[in-house]
């Protein structure tokens, strides 16, 4: 397995690399104590797209909170989530023992001491558990308690090869490993790729030995031993706009079959950058089990023109290079690679295959399709952040946002590239996020509250609309909702938004006051509950008074008004006054003002005071009784 691979030092000795590769993504790091949470956050920085799960109320600041440790561990295990427990190994064993079944389908489980002295792979050692333990050891000086026989005796695991490699017949690995452990002769035959990790291990290989390990990019219908496929094939594809994914998938599968090539040896699917948003291209990569598709500029593909088998002037006139499928395959395979299958066609698609001399690293091949997640982080604290938002932050390579908001989530984005902007730089920060994503990065653009409610999501789409830039248009964009200030403010006082409501910003920086005033008149006449954002600033003192006076013409003076400042953050304050007493001194830019409608009630029950707007259930009950 990859973490048992040894790399040569200057003296030719083989040593474990400082940073482990091939780590499972999206691990859940579970902490049951404050000290465990600190350790979990340190581990999160080295495991890709991982999140901290904390036992509430013992652990503060977790990405995901839970209240029942045993149930939570079982849910994570059942859903196939790699698990790192910063706790006693016995806790994990007792929680998961009833669920154990097929070890080939179970996620890795690793127990880590709170002081980072030891990391113990309990389950799935050959499916990422050993990798996680070794990575923690390399990063923090822990002892990796690896116990799997092949790793300990031989320095390799045949059923867990390096990243990109695949095992064609995993059921054969046990017999071959047993033969190696028993010092019986085992053959090693190499047809493609670099088997350095096998030869550098402690295994004794014998050319005439049986059973045999075959390293090949061929499909082997009836293997006689263990078949390993190295990641040496690059599939280049092209297609018409809107091509049916099934057509391109069928073309690629048929091409590989016709030429006896193994899908497991496909390191990457590649195309021209004009196709970065083409669903068919991404579907092919997914169907082959390859990493996400990679893309090259027309200039990069044109550089491969001398090596093309089927150059086309028609293609050159359309996209600026003489071959997309063949060019992309060659570009991905590198200068020492060569075409093994020329351009094959279907009605609307093409594909070609190139073989590299050594393993292809997709991460260093072309460029990925950039992604932009516009993330609403809620008020800022982890307890208010959705699991989807936490995942989006964990998966991002670059985080863009207002400096204060990024400081609020500093623990969640530790180790990532931060791009901080000042408060009034909404458009520059949004442009920066789009440009970074266009470079092939995974970007999270952070908004407080909900990104679609007075947040940056609308500005993202406005810029797409205004400028129609091809590089932006090809991005994978999604909006991740968050708890809005309106929702949290309403929850703090009860249910003032229990019936129809409207939200209006009183800031006239971007919207003329005449438009704001007209909207206030409309919601006042319609008897809507009203949430006022940006009610008062140092410059603006009159708008809140004007809004109050408009609403007073349509609803009682005693209508409850809730003012919630700094909702969900330190210094939170809640004030409830009648509408007639609403004054600018009670609010600022950090305040949400909730003004009830003519039916909104303010009640005291016990020691608590609540504001709510009835839906009309009392009338419904009366009608039903009659």
Secondary structure, 3 states (H helix, E strand, C coil): CHHHCEEECCCCCEEECCCCCCCCCCCEEEECCHHHHHHHHHHHCCCCCCEEEEECCCCCCCCEEECCHHHHHHHHHHCCCCEEEECCHHHHHHHHHHHCCCCCCCCCEEEECCCCCEEEEEECHHHCHHHHHHHHHHHHCCEECCCCHHHHHHCCCCCCCCCCCEECCHHHHHHHHHHHHCCCCEEEEECCCCCHHHHCCCCCECCCCCCEEEECCECCCCCCCEEEECCCEEEEEEECCCCCHHHHHHHHHHHHHHCCECHHHEEEEEEEHHHCCCHHHHHHHHHCCCCCCEEECHHHHHCCHHHCCCCCHHHHHHHCCCCCHHHHHHHHHCCCCEEEEEEEECCCEEEEEEECCCCCCHHHCCEECCEEEEEECECCCHHHCCHHHHHHHHHCCEEEEEHHHHHHCCCCCCCCEEEEECCCCHHHHHHHHHHHHHCCCEEEEEECECCCCCCCHHHHHHHHHHHCCHHHHCCEEEEECCCCHHHHHHHHHEECCCCCEEEEECCCCCCCHHHHHHHHHHHHHCCCEEEEECCCCCCCCCHHHHHHHHHHCCCCCCCEEEEEECCCCCCCEEEEEEHHHCCHHHCCCCEEEEECCCCCEEEEECCEEEEECCCCHHHHHHHHHC
